[in-house]
Amino acid sequence: MAALVKTEPRAASAQEWERVGTRESPSWYLDPLVAEQRRRIHQELVWQWTRGLAIQRVLKTDSFEEAHGNDCILFDLFPRACSLGMDLSLSTARRAQLRSPNERVRFLVGDVVNLAIRPGSIDAIVSTSTLDHLDSRVELERAIGQLADVLRPGGVLVITLDNPWNPAYAVLRWASHRGWLPFRLGYTASLSCLTRCLQDAGLEVTATGALIHNPRIVSTAFFRALRLLLGRRADVPIRALLAAFAALERLPTRGFTACFVAACARKPLG
């Protein structure tokens, strides 16, 4: 296994995520077809928003999916680029490295609010639901500032956060703080707030979006019930339901049904 570079993380969060990283299957709640959907949607979004950009070095701000899930996106996101995944948990970074089929993908242990990466050295950053585990808006703004700093001029940041306007979000956050979920949800921002934070960090917001419209909690419980009853035969009804939920993106209510808000921000030249 390739050597892992370790930087100094925030102690409390590092311990919390290390407990998650040592679990056998912390992503047990995610149905395989939902994982496939999440992987496809995120990869297509990144490819769309980075089209035309020469990418030699890419950073992903956490490695939970690469270590534990079928929704991993980094291994084949930019196959010819030098790709770097980071995580607060050493166990997660190590497991992601062991799972990687691509020798150009490496993992390190580090903190997104205190990056140990050379400024201006990254062409593209992918941050999928990482910063919404931080504790406050101050930490969110600091992390965005750190990411902006390591981007090269002309580089792109693709970021997603939990959608605070989704009715299920408050319930999920409440449950996570009582230990009922594999990890704890922190502070998140609305799309307008995220846009302001990116602009305050000196980035130009070039696109925004709302992703994945499966009704949180309800769809997870229903899909698990279908799996218990039907096994692999549950693929057909689950695929049909996912297609129906995806149609919600075309409705005016998409700002409430989306699980995640997304933004693309470019670092100005000069």
N, C-alpha and C positions, 0 to 999 in steps of 0.2 A: 504494500500500500504506500502511496506517496506520502511524504511527510506533511503534517498539518502545521500551519503557522498559527501561533496562539497570541492574541492580543488581550489587553486587560478589559474584562467585561464588567458591567454593573453587578455587584455581588448578589443582591437579593434576586433579581430576575434570572441571573445565571443559575442559581441553585434551583429555582422553580422550573426552568426549562431543562435542566439536567435530569430532574425527576421525570419529566415528560419523555425525554430522549431515551431513558433506560427502560421504558415500558415496552412490552413485546409488540403491541399493536395499538398505538394511540389514535390511529385513524380508522378504528373499527366501525365508526358510525357512517362512513361514506360508502354507499353502494358502488360496485365496480362501474356501472353505467354512468352514475353521477360523476365519478372520478374521471372517466373518459370524457364526459361533457366538459368538465372544468378544465381539463388539460387542453382540449381542442380549442375552447373559447379563448383561453389565455394566450395560447401560442398564436392563434390567428390575429388576436388583437396586437400582440407585440410585433408580429411580422408586418401588419398593416401600418402601424405607427412608426416603424423604423425603415420603411421602404425607401430605398435610395441612399441610405446611410452606409458608409463603409465601416464595417464593424470588425475590428481585430481583437478587442478586449471587452468582455461583458461581465457584469456583476449582478448576481441575484442576492437579495438582502436576507433571505433565510433559506434553510435547506430542509424544512420539515417534510415537504412533499417528496423530495428526492430521497430522503432517508426512510420514509414510512408509507408513502401512498402510491396509488396508481395514477394520481394526478400530477406526477412529476413533469416539469416542463424543460428543465435546463439541459438534460443530457443530449437532446437533439435539437435544441432551439436554434443555435448557430453552430453547426457541426465543425466548421473550419476555423472558428474563432477560439481564442484562449478564453475559456469560461471559468469564472470564479464564483463559487457559492460560499456563503458565510452563515454562521449560526452562533448563538450564544452558548449552545450546548456542545461539549466535546463529543459526547456519545452520538448526537445527531450528525455532526460533521463527519465522524468516523464511519458511521453506518452509511451515509450518503456516498462517501468515497468508495466503500466496498461495493455498493450497488451500481456504481457508474460504469457503463460499458464504453465510455469515451475517454481516452487517455488525455485529451486536451481539457478535460474538466477537473478542476481541483477545488478543494474545500478548506476553509480556515475557520478558526474560532475567533469571533470578534463581536463588537458591539456597534450597532448602527448609529448610536449617538456619540460614538468616539472612534471613528474609523482610522485604522492604521494603514491607509492606502495613499500612495503618492498623489497629490493634487493634480488634476488635469490629465489623469492617465487612463480613464475608462471611457469607451465610446458609447456604451449603452448600459443603463441600469434598469433592472426589472425588480420591482418591489410589490409583490402580490400579497396583500393582507398581512404585512409585517408591522408597519408602524401603528396599526390599530391595537397592538398589544402593549404599547407604551402607556405610562401612567397619566400623562397630562398633555395639554396643548404645548406647554413649554418644551417638553421632550420631543413632541412631534415636530415643532418648528426647528429645534436643534438638529434632529435627524435629517430633515429635508435640507438644511444648510450644509450638513456634512456630505450628503449625496451630491448636492450642487457643486461642492468644492472639488470632489474627485472626478467629476465629468470633464472631459476635454471641451474646449469651445466647439460648438456645433453638435455636441453629444446630446443624447436623448434619455430622459427618465420616464419610464412607464410605471405608474403607481396605481394601486387599488387599495381601498379601505372599506371596512364594513360600513354599510349604509345606515346612518342613524335614523333615517326616516322610515325604514322598514319596520312595520309593527312588531315583528318578532324579535328585533334586535335587543330591545330592553329586557325581554324575558331571557334571552340567551345570556346577556351580560350578567343579569341577576343570578342565573343558575351557575355561571362559570365562577362567580365569586363565592359560591358555596361549595365548590369542589365537585359539582355534578358533571362537569365537562372535562375533557382531557387537559385543557389549558384555560388560562384566564384571559378574558377580553378586557381591554383597557379603554383609553380615550380614543374616540374616532371623530371624524369631521365630515360635515356635509360637503357636497361638491363645491358650493360657492366658497366655503371656508378653506377647503383644500386648494382651490385656485388662488386665493389670496396668499396662502402660505407659500406656494410655489413662486408667485410673483415677488413676494417679499424677499425670497432667497435669490432673486436676480434671474429667474428663469422665465421663458416665454411659453405660456400655455397654448398649445397648438390644436388640441383635441380633447374632448371629454366624452364620457359614456356611462352607461348603467348596465351592469352585467349580472347574468344568472337570476332568473325570476322564479325559481322553484320556491314554493312557500316554506320557509325555514321551520323546523321542528315538525310541522305536519307532514311534509313530504318525506323527511327522514324516517319518521315512525311508520308511515304507510309503506314505504319501500321495504323496510326491514320486515314488516308483517307479511308482505307479498313473498319475500325471499323464504321466510320460514314455512309458508304454506305451499309454495310452488317450486322452490328451488330455481334451477336454470330456466324453467318455463316462465318465470316472472319477467324475463327479458322483454317479452312482447308488450305487456301492459305498462312496464316502466318506461320503455322507449316511447310509447304513445303519450304517456303523461308528460314526459320531458319535452316532447314536441309541442304539446298544448301549453305548457308553462312558458316555453320560449316565445310563443305568440304574444305574450303579455308585453314584450318589449316594444311592440308596435302601438300600444295604447297610451293615451295621455297620462295614465297612472303609473307609468314605468318608474318614475322617481320614487314611488313608494314600494313597488313590488320587487325592485332589484335588491339582490343580496349585497352587491358591492357597487361603489362609485369608482370611476376610473378617470385618469387624466394623463395626458402626454405633455411633457414640458421639455423645451430645448434650451440649451445653454447658448447664449448669444456669441457670435464671433466677435473677435476684437477685444 
